[in-house]
Amino acid sequence: MIVEKIISHPKNEMIKDTITLSYHQRFIRRKKLVSDNQIEFLVNLPETVSLNHNSGFLLNDGSLILIKSAKEDLLEIVCDNLMKIIWHIGNRHIPCQIEKERLLIKHDKTIENLIITLGGTIKKIEEEFNPEGGAYGLGRTHGHSH
């Protein structure tokens, strides 16, 4: 089967299966994939896209494979001054999931040491990772040049 297009908000009745992908795996243009229940299909898009959790692959048979975020090894960051830490993470173009009381980033020993130096507290966790998109409507933080 072949992917015809990506659907942002699929209807439940269309869903045939799910596929669980990491943040890195959700950045795709052309690849053979296998769903969680072993349905093989080909993604062949005109350009590389950043897929979102709960979007879906519409297959050429009319069915849909729902995209789920995989659990990943992350660093949970808390601090009295999250804004300062957000600035340093953004300045380094590190994908970051920003929540009201915490930040999530991929595990990185160098950044872990920086966060501690800046007064943050680090906890290693395993959760789904859905960072903010990049600037100017691009899906990934490294999607612009300078």
C-alpha positions, 0 to 999 in steps of 0.5 A: 500500500502507498500513502496518498496524503497526510491527514491532520485530524482523522475520523475514528471510523477511518482508522485501520491501525496505528504506527508508533514513531519517535520524534526522529522517525516522524521526520520523513519523506520516503520510507517503507514503514510497518504499522503496529499490527504489521501492515506494510506501506510506503511513504513517498512524499514530494518533500520531507515533513514533520509528522504530528502525534494523532495525524494519520497516513491515508493509504490508497485503499482508503484506510488510515494509519494513525501516528502515535508518539513513541516513549523516548529517553528524555530530560525533564527540567524544572526551575524557578526561572524556566524562561532563562533555561528556555532561552539557552535551549532555544539559542542552541536550537534544541527541540523542546517540549514546553509545558507550564511547569516543566520542559522536556528535551532529548537526553544530552549530557552536555545540556544536562550540565548546562541546565544544572549550572543555570539552577535547573533540576534534571530528572531522567524520564521516559515519555512521549516527545512532542516538541514545539515546531520551528520558527516561521511555520517550519516543523523542525527547529533546524528548518531555517538557515543562518 
